[in-house]
Amino acid sequence: MLTNNIKFKNFLVKSKNLKIKKDLNLLIKKKLDILESLKKNYKYSYSKKLIKKLKKFSNIRIIGMGGSILGIKSIYDFLTNKTKKKFIFVDNLNTNAKYFNDKKKYLNLVISKSGNTLETISNANVLINKKDKNVFITENKDSYLKNLANKLKAQIVEHKNFIGGRYSVLSEVGMLPVELMGLNEKKFKQFNNLIYNKRFINNLIDNVNSTLNLLKKGKFTSIILNYDERSESFFKWYQQLIAESLGKKSKGILPIISSMPKDNHSLMQFYLDGPKKSLFTFFYVFNKKKIFIKNDKILTGYNYLKNKSIDKIVYAQKLATEKVFRKKNIPFRSFEVLERNEKTIGELFTFFILETILLGRALNINPFDQPSVELIKKETKRILI
């Protein structure tokens, strides 16, 4: 077990590196700024009064890119049954998107740390109408979006400058929308509990050590075998976190999301018998809602499907795939979520953020910048000028 809510099986490839434990202890003792938002005593730059005022809106549109939107989208999809509010996520430049033709009144949450993100500026320019209510989450510095907010006389919520976008899910960026969803933001904050949980800490350290061992063996493609459709957005958040944080100096991990069990019929042959350059993560969520096979429609020879739920069939496929992976000596770890709630996804956010920072330190990489991405931004501006 990783926590009471999450079953965890680590890679079978073991490796002991005391430096990882020392690094983790150092991160906790030093009170690294970027980890502050994971803690329960983190002070948001918005007030309860603002939340109360914004809760009257039932149609909410979030406009952002990358880390500014992926975290909250993952929460919304993972816990969609717990909110009655309708959220629309504008997270790309897409001429054919339906939201461009939507004339309803919206609360727009426009999010960009720098305040100068080209895609966010473009979408905000097209989508914001006079009748809309607008709130901007951005750094307290001169920027396009801050100037636009002032022009519109819109509310500005400060995006703390010490929290990078992909690490911001438990800060204002994620928790203000969470409160509008009617979810309990305090339950997401599990850092204070987890750092004193020996089981969690030992699993985290073993996981980082095993991953480093596999990287040394040339296995840098990390394939997530995701058996829960509602967790796809969560792994898109994870994909950015790992790829953007560690993809530097010709090092890093390339995360790829594979939809299961669908990909048994397309990619599994490659996973099993292709080049052995990958490490795998199995991810499954136990659902309370059950859809059962209709026994009276089962044909002869398939009686083993009788009285089975769709979930049970999917879980059997997961277990079978793990068994085959084990026989073929393909490295994998496994997460099984027992409860779908705020606490569980908060624990997952904490685990993967700490994992990423520890891997960055071990690889001698700064996990908090993304210097090469700036090259494309500059080149795009030159072309448009």
DRENDO-1510 file (C-alpha; in Angstrom, 1 decimal, always signed):
<recs>
REC; n; res; u; v; w
REC; 1; MET; +0.0; +0.0; +0.0 .
REC; 2; LEU; +1.1; +3.5; -0.8 .
REC; 3; THR; -1.7; +5.0; +1.4 .
REC; 4; ASN; -5.0; +3.7; +2.8 .
REC; 5; ASN; -6.6; +4.7; -0.5 .
REC; 6; ILE; -3.9; +3.5; -3.0 .
REC; 7; LYS; -2.4; +0.1; -3.5 .
REC; 8; PHE; +1.1; +0.3; -4.9 .
REC; 9; LYS; +3.5; -2.3; -6.4 .
REC; 10; ASN; +6.9; -1.0; -7.2 .
REC; 11; PHE; +9.2; -2.1; -10.1 .
REC; 12; LEU; +10.8; -5.4; -9.3 .
REC; 13; VAL; +14.2; -3.8; -10.3 .
REC; 14; LYS; +15.6; -2.8; -6.9 .
REC; 15; SER; +18.4; -0.3; -6.2 .
REC; 16; LYS; +19.6; +1.3; -3.0 .
REC; 17; ASN; +20.7; +4.9; -3.1 .
REC; 18; LEU; +20.9; +6.6; +0.3 .
REC; 19; LYS; +21.3; +10.0; -1.5 .
REC; 20; ILE; +17.6; +9.9; -2.5 .
REC; 21; LYS; +16.5; +9.7; +1.1 .
REC; 22; LYS; +18.9; +12.5; +2.1 .
REC; 23; ASP; +17.6; +14.7; -0.7 .
REC; 24; LEU; +14.0; +14.1; +0.4 .
REC; 25; ASN; +14.8; +15.0; +4.0 .
REC; 26; LEU; +16.6; +18.1; +2.8 .
REC; 27; LEU; +13.6; +19.2; +0.7 .
REC; 28; ILE; +11.3; +18.8; +3.7 .
REC; 29; LYS; +13.7; +20.5; +6.2 .
REC; 30; LYS; +14.5; +23.4; +3.9 .
REC; 31; LYS; +10.9; +24.1; +3.3 .
REC; 32; LEU; +11.3; +24.4; -0.5 .
REC; 33; ASP; +9.2; +27.3; -1.7 .
REC; 34; ILE; +7.6; +25.4; -4.5 .
REC; 35; LEU; +6.3; +22.8; -2.0 .
REC; 36; GLU; +4.5; +25.3; +0.1 .
REC; 37; SER; +1.3; +25.1; -1.8 .
REC; 38; LEU; +1.1; +21.4; -1.0 .
REC; 39; LYS; +0.7; +22.2; +2.7 .
REC; 40; LYS; -2.5; +22.8; +4.6 .
REC; 41; ASN; -1.3; +26.2; +6.0 .
REC; 42; TYR; -0.6; +27.7; +2.5 .
REC; 43; LYS; -2.2; +31.1; +2.3 .
REC; 44; TYR; -4.1; +31.7; -0.9 .
REC; 45; SER; -4.2; +35.1; -2.6 .
REC; 46; TYR; -7.9; +35.0; -2.9 .
REC; 47; SER; -10.6; +35.5; -0.2 .
REC; 48; LYS; -13.6; +33.5; +0.9 .
REC; 49; LYS; -15.6; +36.6; +0.0 .
REC; 50; LEU; -14.5; +36.3; -3.6 .
REC; 51; ILE; -15.4; +32.6; -3.7 .
REC; 52; LYS; -18.9; +33.3; -2.3 .
REC; 53; LYS; -19.4; +35.9; -5.0 .
REC; 54; LEU; -18.3; +33.6; -7.8 .
REC; 55; LYS; -20.2; +30.5; -6.7 .
REC; 56; LYS; -23.4; +31.9; -8.1 .
REC; 57; PHE; -22.1; +31.2; -11.6 .
REC; 58; SER; -23.1; +27.8; -13.0 .
REC; 59; ASN; -21.2; +28.0; -16.3 .
REC; 60; ILE; -17.5; +28.4; -15.8 .
REC; 61; ARG; -14.9; +28.6; -18.5 .
REC; 62; ILE; -11.2; +28.1; -17.8 .
REC; 63; ILE; -8.7; +29.6; -20.3 .
REC; 64; GLY; -5.1; +28.6; -20.0 .
REC; 65; MET; -2.3; +26.4; -21.3 .
REC; 66; GLY; -0.2; +23.6; -19.9 .
REC; 67; GLY; +0.3; +23.6; -16.2 .
REC; 68; SER; -2.2; +26.5; -15.8 .
REC; 69; ILE; -5.1; +24.2; -16.8 .
REC; 70; LEU; -4.1; +20.6; -16.8 .
REC; 71; GLY; -4.2; +20.1; -13.0 .
REC; 72; ILE; -7.7; +21.5; -12.5 .
REC; 73; LYS; -8.9; +19.6; -15.6 .
REC; 74; SER; -7.6; +16.4; -14.1 .
REC; 75; ILE; -9.5; +17.1; -10.9 .
REC; 76; TYR; -12.7; +17.9; -12.7 .
REC; 77; ASP; -12.6; +14.7; -14.8 .
REC; 78; PHE; -11.5; +12.5; -11.9 .
REC; 79; LEU; -14.2; +13.8; -9.6 .
REC; 80; THR; -16.8; +14.9; -12.1 .
REC; 81; ASN; -19.6; +13.1; -10.3 .
REC; 82; LYS; -19.1; +15.3; -7.2 .
REC; 83; THR; -19.9; +18.6; -8.9 .
REC; 84; LYS; -23.0; +20.0; -10.6 .
REC; 85; LYS; -21.2; +22.9; -12.2 .
REC; 86; LYS; -20.4; +22.9; -15.9 .
REC; 87; PHE; -16.8; +23.7; -16.6 .
REC; 88; ILE; -15.4; +24.2; -20.1 .
REC; 89; PHE; -11.6; +24.0; -20.6 .
REC; 90; VAL; -10.0; +26.1; -23.3 .
REC; 91; ASP; -6.5; +24.6; -23.5 .
REC; 92; ASN; -5.4; +24.7; -27.1 .
REC; 93; LEU; -5.7; +26.9; -30.2 .
REC; 94; ASN; -8.6; +25.1; -32.1 .
REC; 95; THR; -10.5; +27.0; -34.8 .
REC; 96; ASN; -13.2; +24.2; -34.8 .
REC; 97; ALA; -13.9; +24.2; -31.1 .
REC; 98; LYS; -17.6; +24.5; -30.2 .
REC; 99; TYR; -17.1; +27.0; -27.5 .
REC; 100; PHE; -16.4; +29.7; -30.0 .
REC; 101; ASN; -20.1; +29.6; -31.0 .
REC; 102; ASP; -21.4; +29.6; -27.4 .
REC; 103; LYS; -23.2; +32.8; -26.5 .
REC; 104; LYS; -24.1; +32.0; -22.8 .
REC; 105; LYS; -23.0; +34.1; -20.0 .
REC; 106; TYR; -19.8; +32.7; -18.4 .
REC; 107; LEU; -17.5; +33.2; -15.5 .
REC; 108; ASN; -14.1; +33.2; -17.3 .
REC; 109; LEU; -11.0; +32.2; -15.2 .
REC; 110; VAL; -8.0; +33.2; -17.3 .
REC; 111; ILE; -4.8; +31.7; -16.0 .
REC; 112; SER; -1.2; +32.3; -17.0 .
REC; 113; LYS; +1.7; +32.6; -14.6 .
REC; 114; SER; +3.7; +35.0; -16.9 .
REC; 115; GLY; +0.6; +36.8; -18.2 .
REC; 116; ASN; +2.1; +36.7; -21.7 .
REC; 117; THR; +1.1; +33.2; -22.9 .
REC; 118; LEU; +0.3; +33.6; -26.6 .
REC; 119; GLU; -2.4; +30.9; -26.8 .
REC; 120; THR; -4.1; +32.2; -23.6 .
REC; 121; ILE; -4.1; +35.8; -24.9 .
REC; 122; SER; -5.5; +34.7; -28.3 .
REC; 123; ASN; -8.3; +32.6; -26.8 .
REC; 124; ALA; -9.2; +35.2; -24.2 .
REC; 125; ASN; -9.3; +37.9; -26.9 .
REC; 126; VAL; -11.9; +35.9; -28.9 .
REC; 127; LEU; -14.0; +34.4; -26.1 .
REC; 128; ILE; -14.4; +37.2; -23.5 .
REC; 129; ASN; -17.7; +39.2; -24.0 .
REC; 130; LYS; -19.0; +42.3; -22.2 .
REC; 131; LYS; -21.6; +40.3; -20.3 .
REC; 132; ASP; -19.1; +37.8; -18.9 .
REC; 133; LYS; -17.5; +37.9; -15.4 .
REC; 134; ASN; -13.7; +37.7; -15.6 .
REC; 135; VAL; -11.1; +36.7; -13.1 .
REC; 136; PHE; -7.4; +36.6; -14.0 .
REC; 137; ILE; -4.9; +34.5; -12.1 .
REC; 138; THR; -1.4; +35.8; -13.0 .
REC; 139; GLU; +1.8; +37.1; -11.5 .
REC; 140; ASN; +1.8; +40.5; -9.8 .
REC; 141; LYS; +4.0; +42.1; -12.5 .
REC; 142; ASP; +3.5; +44.1; -15.8 .
REC; 143; SER; +2.1; +41.7; -18.4 .
REC; 144; TYR; -0.5; +41.6; -21.2 .
REC; 145; LEU; -3.1; +39.8; -19.1 .
REC; 146; LYS; -2.6; +42.0; -16.1 .
REC; 147; ASN; -3.1; +45.0; -18.3 .
REC; 148; LEU; -6.1; +43.4; -19.9 .
REC; 149; ALA; -7.6; +42.6; -16.5 .
REC; 150; ASN; -7.2; +46.3; -15.5 .
REC; 151; LYS; -8.8; +47.5; -18.7 .
REC; 152; LEU; -11.8; +45.2; -18.1 .
REC; 153; LYS; -11.8; +46.1; -14.4 .
REC; 154; ALA; -11.6; +42.4; -13.6 .
REC; 155; GLN; -10.6; +40.7; -10.4 .
REC; 156; ILE; -6.8; +39.7; -10.4 .
REC; 157; VAL; -5.7; +36.8; -8.2 .
REC; 158; GLU; -2.0; +36.7; -7.7 .
REC; 159; HIS; -0.2; +33.6; -9.1 .
REC; 160; LYS; +2.8; +33.3; -6.7 .
REC; 161; ASN; +6.1; +33.8; -8.6 .
REC; 162; PHE; +7.8; +30.9; -6.8 .
REC; 163; ILE; +5.3; +28.3; -8.1 .
REC; 164; GLY; +5.8; +27.1; -11.7 .
REC; 165; GLY; +2.7; +26.3; -13.7 .
REC; 166; ARG; +3.1; +22.5; -13.7 .
REC; 167; TYR; +3.6; +22.5; -9.9 .
REC; 168; SER; +0.7; +24.9; -9.3 .
REC; 169; VAL; -2.3; +22.5; -9.1 .
REC; 170; LEU; -2.7; +22.8; -5.3 .
REC; 171; SER; -2.2; +26.6; -5.3 .
REC; 172; GLU; -4.6; +29.3; -6.3 .
REC; 173; VAL; -4.5; +27.9; -9.9 .
REC; 174; GLY; -6.3; +24.7; -8.9 .
REC; 175; MET; -7.9; +25.4; -5.6 .
REC; 176; LEU; -9.9; +28.5; -6.6 .
REC; 177; PRO; -11.7; +26.4; -9.3 .
REC; 178; VAL; -12.0; +23.5; -6.9 .
REC; 179; GLU; -14.0; +25.7; -4.4 .
REC; 180; LEU; -16.3; +26.8; -7.2 .
REC; 181; MET; -16.9; +23.1; -8.0 .
REC; 182; GLY; -18.1; +22.7; -4.4 .
REC; 183; LEU; -15.2; +20.3; -3.5 .
REC; 184; ASN; -13.3; +20.5; -0.2 .
REC; 185; GLU; -9.9; +22.1; -0.9 .
REC; 186; LYS; -8.5; +21.1; +2.5 .
REC; 187; LYS; -8.9; +17.4; +1.6 .
REC; 188; PHE; -6.5; +17.8; -1.3 .
REC; 189; LYS; -3.7; +18.9; +1.0 .
REC; 190; GLN; -2.1; +15.7; +2.1 .
REC; 191; PHE; +1.6; +16.7; +2.2 .
REC; 192; ASN; +1.7; +17.2; +6.0 .
REC; 193; ASN; +0.3; +13.7; +6.6 .
REC; 194; LEU; +2.4; +11.9; +3.9 .
REC; 195; ILE; +5.8; +13.2; +5.0 .
REC; 196; TYR; +5.3; +11.4; +8.3 .
REC; 197; ASN; +4.0; +8.3; +6.7 .
REC; 198; LYS; +6.9; +5.8; +6.6 .
REC; 199; ARG; +5.1; +3.5; +4.2 .
REC; 200; PHE; +4.5; +6.4; +1.7 .
REC; 201; ILE; +8.1; +7.7; +2.1 .
REC; 202; ASN; +9.7; +4.3; +1.7 .
REC; 203; ASN; +7.7; +3.5; -1.4 .
REC; 204; LEU; +8.5; +6.9; -2.9 .
REC; 205; ILE; +12.3; +6.5; -2.3 .
REC; 206; ASP; +12.2; +2.9; -3.6 .
REC; 207; ASN; +10.3; +4.0; -6.7 .
REC; 208; VAL; +12.8; +6.8; -7.5 .
REC; 209; ASN; +15.7; +4.5; -7.0 .
REC; 210; SER; +14.2; +1.8; -9.2 .
REC; 211; THR; +13.4; +4.4; -11.9 .
REC; 212; LEU; +17.0; +5.7; -11.9 .
REC; 213; ASN; +18.2; +2.1; -12.2 .
REC; 214; LEU; +16.0; +1.5; -15.3 .
REC; 215; LEU; +17.1; +4.8; -16.8 .
REC; 216; LYS; +20.7; +3.6; -16.6 .
REC; 217; LYS; +19.7; +0.6; -18.6 .
REC; 218; GLY; +18.4; +2.8; -21.4 .
REC; 219; LYS; +14.7; +2.6; -20.5 .
REC; 220; PHE; +13.6; +6.2; -20.8 .
REC; 221; THR; +10.1; +5.8; -22.4 .
REC; 222; SER; +7.5; +5.6; -19.6 .
REC; 223; ILE; +4.2; +4.1; -20.8 .
REC; 224; ILE; +1.2; +4.6; -18.6 .
REC; 225; LEU; -1.3; +1.8; -19.1 .
REC; 226; ASN; -4.4; +3.6; -17.9 .
REC; 227; TYR; -7.5; +1.5; -17.2 .
REC; 228; ASP; -9.6; +4.5; -16.0 .
REC; 229; GLU; -10.9; +7.0; -18.7 .
REC; 230; ARG; -11.6; +9.6; -16.1 .
REC; 231; SER; -7.9; +9.6; -15.2 .
REC; 232; GLU; -6.7; +10.5; -18.7 .
REC; 233; SER; -6.5; +14.2; -17.9 .
REC; 234; PHE; -4.6; +13.4; -14.7 .
REC; 235; PHE; -1.9; +11.6; -16.8 .
REC; 236; LYS; -1.8; +14.5; -19.2 .
REC; 237; TRP; -0.9; +16.6; -16.2 .
REC; 238; TYR; +1.7; +14.0; -15.2 .
REC; 239; GLN; +3.0; +13.9; -18.8 .
REC; 240; GLN; +3.8; +17.6; -18.8 .
REC; 241; LEU; +5.2; +17.4; -15.2 .
REC; 242; ILE; +7.7; +14.7; -16.1 .
REC; 243; ALA; +8.6; +15.7; -19.7 .
REC; 244; GLU; +9.0; +19.4; -19.1 .
REC; 245; SER; +10.8; +19.0; -15.8 .
REC; 246; LEU; +13.3; +16.3; -16.7 .
REC; 247; GLY; +13.8; +16.6; -20.5 .
REC; 248; LYS; +17.1; +18.5; -20.5 .
REC; 249; LYS; +20.8; +17.9; -21.2 .
REC; 250; SER; +19.9; +14.9; -23.4 .
REC; 251; LYS; +18.4; +13.2; -20.3 .
REC; 252; GLY; +14.8; +12.7; -19.1 .
REC; 253; ILE; +11.7; +10.5; -19.4 .
REC; 254; LEU; +9.2; +10.4; -22.2 .
REC; 255; PRO; +5.7; +9.7; -20.8 .
REC; 256; ILE; +3.2; +8.2; -23.2 .
REC; 257; ILE; -0.5; +7.5; -22.2 .
REC; 258; SER; -2.0; +4.3; -23.4 .
REC; 259; SER; -5.8; +3.7; -23.1 .
REC; 260; MET; -6.6; +0.3; -21.7 .
REC; 261; PRO; -7.9; -2.3; -22.4 .
REC; 262; LYS; -8.5; -0.7; -25.9 .
REC; 263; ASP; -4.8; -0.7; -26.7 .
REC; 264; ASN; -4.6; -4.5; -26.2 .
REC; 265; HIS; -5.8; -4.5; -29.8 .
REC; 266; SER; -3.3; -2.0; -31.2 .
REC; 267; LEU; -0.2; -1.4; -29.2 .
REC; 268; MET; +0.2; -4.4; -26.8 .
REC; 269; GLN; +2.0; -6.5; -29.4 .
REC; 270; PHE; +4.7; -3.8; -29.6 .
REC; 271; TYR; +4.8; -3.5; -25.8 .
REC; 272; LEU; +5.3; -7.3; -25.4 .
REC; 273; ASP; +7.6; -8.1; -28.3 .
REC; 274; GLY; +9.0; -4.8; -29.5 .
REC; 275; PRO; +12.3; -3.2; -28.4 .
REC; 276; LYS; +12.8; -3.4; -24.6 .
REC; 277; LYS; +13.3; +0.3; -24.1 .
REC; 278; SER; +10.3; +1.1; -21.9 .
REC; 279; LEU; +9.1; +1.1; -18.3 .
REC; 280; PHE; +5.4; +0.8; -17.6 .
REC; 281; THR; +2.9; +2.1; -15.1 .
REC; 282; PHE; -0.4; +0.3; -14.6 .
REC; 283; PHE; -3.2; +2.5; -13.2 .
REC; 284; TYR; -6.7; +1.2; -12.2 .
REC; 285; VAL; -9.5; +2.8; -10.2 .
REC; 286; PHE; -12.2; +0.6; -8.4 .
REC; 287; ASN; -15.6; +2.1; -9.2 .
REC; 288; LYS; -18.7; +1.9; -7.1 .
REC; 289; LYS; -21.0; +2.0; -10.0 .
REC; 290; LYS; -21.4; -1.5; -11.6 .
REC; 291; ILE; -22.7; -2.4; -15.1 .
REC; 292; PHE; -23.3; -6.2; -15.3 .
REC; 293; ILE; -23.3; -8.5; -18.3 .
REC; 294; LYS; -26.8; -9.7; -19.3 .
REC; 295; ASN; -26.8; -13.4; -18.4 .
REC; 296; ASP; -29.7; -14.4; -20.7 .
REC; 297; LYS; -27.8; -13.1; -23.7 .
REC; 298; ILE; -24.6; -15.0; -23.2 .
REC; 299; LEU; -24.0; -17.6; -25.9 .
REC; 300; THR; -22.6; -21.1; -25.3 .
REC; 301; GLY; -18.9; -21.2; -24.5 .
REC; 302; TYR; -18.8; -17.8; -22.8 .
REC; 303; ASN; -20.5; -18.8; -19.5 .
REC; 304; TYR; -17.5; -17.5; -17.6 .
REC; 305; LEU; -18.8; -14.0; -18.3 .
REC; 306; LYS; -22.1; -14.6; -16.4 .
REC; 307; ASN; -22.6; -12.4; -13.3 .
REC; 308; LYS; -19.5; -10.4; -14.2 .
REC; 309; SER; -19.5; -6.6; -14.2 .
REC; 310; ILE; -17.6; -4.6; -16.9 .
REC; 311; ASP; -15.2; -3.4; -14.2 .
REC; 312; LYS; -14.4; -7.0; -13.1 .
REC; 313; ILE; -13.6; -7.9; -16.7 .
REC; 314; VAL; -11.4; -4.9; -17.1 .
REC; 315; TYR; -9.6; -5.7; -13.8 .
REC; 316; ALA; -9.1; -9.3; -14.9 .
REC; 317; GLN; -7.4; -8.0; -18.1 .
REC; 318; LYS; -5.2; -5.7; -16.0 .
REC; 319; LEU; -4.1; -8.7; -13.8 .
REC; 320; ALA; -3.6; -10.9; -16.8 .
REC; 321; THR; -1.4; -8.2; -18.5 .
REC; 322; GLU; +0.7; -7.8; -15.4 .
REC; 323; LYS; +1.2; -11.5; -15.2 .
REC; 324; VAL; +2.4; -11.7; -18.8 .
REC; 325; PHE; +4.7; -8.6; -18.2 .
REC; 326; ARG; +6.2; -10.4; -15.2 .
REC; 327; LYS; +6.9; -13.6; -17.2 .
REC; 328; LYS; +8.5; -11.5; -19.9 .
REC; 329; ASN; +10.6; -9.6; -17.4 .
REC; 330; ILE; +9.1; -6.2; -18.5 .
REC; 331; PRO; +9.6; -3.6; -15.8 .
REC; 332; PHE; +6.3; -2.2; -14.4 .
REC; 333; ARG; +4.8; -0.6; -11.3 .
REC; 334; SER; +1.1; -0.6; -10.4 .
REC; 335; PHE; -1.3; +1.8; -8.8 .
REC; 336; GLU; -4.8; +0.7; -7.7 .
REC; 337; VAL; -7.1; +3.4; -6.4 .
REC; 338; LEU; -9.6; +2.2; -3.8 .
REC; 339; GLU; -11.5; +5.5; -3.3 .
REC; 340; ARG; -12.2; +8.2; -5.9 .
REC; 341; ASN; -12.2; +11.4; -3.8 .
REC; 342; GLU; -10.3; +14.6; -3.0 .
REC; 343; LYS; -7.9; +13.0; -0.6 .
REC; 344; THR; -6.8; +10.3; -3.1 .
REC; 345; ILE; -6.0; +12.6; -6.0 .
REC; 346; GLY; -4.2; +14.9; -3.5 .
REC; 347; GLU; -2.0; +12.0; -2.5 .
REC; 348; LEU; -1.3; +11.2; -6.2 .
REC; 349; PHE; -0.4; +14.9; -6.9 .
REC; 350; THR; +2.0; +14.9; -3.9 .
REC; 351; PHE; +3.6; +11.6; -4.9 .
REC; 352; PHE; +4.3; +12.6; -8.5 .
REC; 353; ILE; +5.5; +16.1; -7.7 .
REC; 354; LEU; +8.0; +14.8; -5.1 .
REC; 355; GLU; +9.1; +12.0; -7.5 .
REC; 356; THR; +9.8; +14.5; -10.2 .
REC; 357; ILE; +11.9; +16.8; -8.0 .
REC; 358; LEU; +13.9; +13.9; -6.6 .
REC; 359; LEU; +14.6; +12.5; -10.1 .
REC; 360; GLY; +15.7; +15.9; -11.2 .
REC; 361; ARG; +18.2; +16.3; -8.4 .
REC; 362; ALA; +19.5; +12.7; -8.9 .
REC; 363; LEU; +20.0; +13.4; -12.7 .
REC; 364; ASN; +21.7; +16.8; -11.9 .
REC; 365; ILE; +18.8; +18.6; -13.8 .
REC; 366; ASN; +16.9; +21.7; -12.7 .
REC; 367; PRO; +13.3; +20.4; -12.6 .
REC; 368; PHE; +11.8; +23.8; -12.4 .
REC; 369; ASP; +12.7; +25.5; -15.7 .
REC; 370; GLN; +12.0; +24.8; -19.4 .
REC; 371; PRO; +14.6; +26.8; -21.3 .
REC; 372; SER; +14.1; +25.2; -24.7 .
REC; 373; VAL; +10.4; +26.0; -24.9 .
REC; 374; GLU; +11.3; +29.7; -24.9 .
REC; 375; LEU; +13.1; +29.2; -28.2 .
REC; 376; ILE; +9.8; +28.4; -30.0 .
REC; 377; LYS; +8.0; +31.3; -28.3 .
REC; 378; LYS; +10.6; +33.7; -29.6 .
REC; 379; GLU; +10.6; +32.2; -33.1 .
REC; 380; THR; +6.8; +32.3; -33.3 .
REC; 381; LYS; +6.9; +36.0; -32.4 .
REC; 382; ARG; +9.5; +36.7; -35.2 .
REC; 383; ILE; +7.3; +35.0; -37.8 .
REC; 384; LEU; +4.1; +36.8; -36.7 .
REC; 385; ILE; +5.9; +40.2; -36.8 .
</recs>
